[in-house]
């Protein structure tokens, strides 16, 4: 009864729209509509898990790739530029298909749909993360390095305790944008059978033959997820900014 009380006003409003709309297929006040909504929402768990896992790996790899780009040695910088340019040039969809279908042929290792999706998304995003970290680290005043050297900190500790904490505060909005980007790009993993939001919606369309209503709900689901992530990033920005005062 609670779900009826919450959603009924919305669906009463939508039902007054053009006759082209058949909201009964996702109407939570009916058993079939509620079951359809629950079926779609089960994909949200995998969308979130896929995105968070991929962004975590891409941040780590991106930082490791960014550090050679800061080196004074031309060879290290060339490796950084080569990785970034090559990975950024490959479309994500192509990379997903290559990792899932091509990589097992080369290595003999078969990846699950989930880990193939994570690997492809993380690999693609790591190139962007590398550029974000490189720009953030380069924005730190050189006096910070000199101050760290004056108290005998080595390179690793200088990065860990002095440079990276400041850089992360500056690049946090960009990192938040990449998480939003990852949430949206996770929908492409549906092409290899990942049971995330988009795949669930596609399967439901095949059964119900109501793409307009089902894909509208899919848009709303992604909108809610992205608004929550954006609000969380803004909250974290405010907290970290408050720590500077």
N, C-alpha and C positions, 0 to 999 in steps of 0.2 A: 504493500500500500504506500510505503514511503516513496518508492521510485515513481509511482503514479503522481503523487502530490508534487514531486519536484519537477518532473518532465512534462506533465500534462499541459500546463500553460504554453510551453514552447511548441509542442506538437499541435495544439489547437490553433496556434497562430500560423504555423507552417501549412496546416491542412487547408487553410483558407486561401493558399496561393493557387497558381494556375493548375488546371486539371492535368497538366503534364506531370505533376508531382504525385507520387504514390507513397506517402510517408508511412503507410501502414507496415511496410517491410522493415522499418526500424523504429516502430512505435513501441515504447517501453510499457505502454498500458495494455498491450496484448502479449500473449505467451510467445507467439512466433517472433514478434518484433523484439521482445526482450532477449530471447535466445540468440537472435541475430546480432544484437548489440554486444552481448557477452562473448559471442564467437569472435567478433572483431577485436574486442578489447584484450583477448588473450594474446594477441600479437604485440601489444604495447610492452609487455615484459621483455620479449626478445628484442624489440627495437631499442629499448633503454639499455639492456645488457650489452647488446652488440655495439652500440654507440659509445658507452662508457668504457668498455674494454678496449675498443679501438683507439679512442682518444687518449687513454692512459698510456698505451704502448707508443702511440705516435709522438706524444710529448717527450717520452724518454729517448726515443730514437732521434727525434728532432733536435734535442739538446746535444746529443752525441755527434750529430752531423754538423751542428752549428759551430762547435768548438774548433774544428780544423779550419773553418772559414775565417777565424780570428787570428790564425797563426801568421807569423811573419814569413814563413817559408812558402814559396810559390807552389810547391808540389802539394802541400796540404790544402791550400786554398783551391787548387785545381780539382782535387778530389771532391771538395765540398760543392763547387760549382757544377761539376759533372753529375753528381748525384741529384742535386736539386733540379737541374735543367732536364735531365732525362726523365725523372719520375713525374715532374709537373707536366711533361709533354704527353703523357699517356692518359687517355680518358679513363675515369674510374670504372665505367661499365666494362671497358675492354680489359682493364686490369683484373676485375673480379672474375671474368670469364677465363682469363689466362691462368690465374692462380688456381681456380677450381678444376679446370680441365687440362691445362698444359703442365703445371708444376708436377703433378703426380707422374706424368709421362717421363719427365726429366729426372726426377729424384726417386721414383718408386714409392713415395710416401703419399698415401691417400688422406686428404684432409676432409673433415666433416664440413657440412655446409656452414655451420657457425664459424669455425676457425678459418675457413677459406675467406669468408666475408670479413672477419676481423683483420686477417693478414692484409687483404687487399686495401681495405679502408685505412688501416694504420700506415701502410707503406705509402699510399697516395698522400695522406695528410702530413706525414713526417717531413716531406719536402717543404710544405708551407710552414710547419712549426719551426723548422730549421731557420728559415728566413726571419720569422718573428723573434726567435731567441737571439739571432745574430744582431738584428737591429736593436733589440732591447739592451743587450750587453754593451754594444758600441755606444749607446746613449749615456752610459754611466761615465761621469767625469774621471779623467785619468788620475786626478788627485786621490781618488778612492784606492786605486791600485798602489799608489805611492805610500799612502797611509798604512795599507796592509803590509807592505814590504818593510816599513819602518818598525813594525812590531814583530818582524820575523815570521810572517805567515807565508807558507809555500803556496804554489799556484792552486792546488786543490782546495786548500782551506780559504784562500782568498775568494775563490769562486763560490764556495759553499756558504761562507759566513758574511761576506761583504758584498760581492757583486750580484749574485743571483737573487737574493732577497729584494734588493732594490729594483733589479730588472723585472722580476715577476710582477711587482706592483705596477710597473709601467705598461707591461704587455698584457695584463689581465683582461682588458676589454677585447683584445685581439684573440686571446685564448678562448674567451666566451663565445666570440663569433665563430670560431672553428668548431666548438661543440655544437652550436646550432647547425652549422654546415654539415657536421657529421650525422646529426639526427635526420636531416633531410636526405643526405646521400645514402643512408642505410636502406632506404626504400629500394635502391637498385639491387640489393642482394636478393630480392624476391625472384630475380631471373634464374637463380640457381636453386630455388626451392626453399629458401629461408622462410620460416613461418612467422614473419613479422607483420606489422600493420598492413602494408600494401598487399602482401601475399594473401592475407586473410580476406581483405576486401575483394581481391580478384576472384577468390574461390566462391565468395558469397554472391558475387555478380553472376557467375556461371549458374548458380542454383536458382536465384531469385529473378534474374533478368531485369533488374532495376539499377542500372549503373549510375543514373543521376543522383538518386537518394543515397546510395551506398558510398559513392565517392565524395559526396558532400559531407557525410559523417567522417570519412577519412580525413578530409581537409580540416575539419574541426578538431579531430584528435591530434593531428600534428600541430595545429595552432595552439592548443592547450599545452602540449609538451614544451613547445618552444617558448611560450610566454612564461611558463614556470622556470625554465632554464635561464631566461633573460632576467627574470626577477631575482633569481638566486645569485647570478653574476653581479648584478647591481648592488645587492646586499653585501656581497663579499668585497666589492670595491669600496663601499662606504666604510666597512669595518677596517680594511687595510689602510685606507686613507686616514681614518681616525687614529690608527696606531702610529702614524707619522707625526701627529701633533703633540 
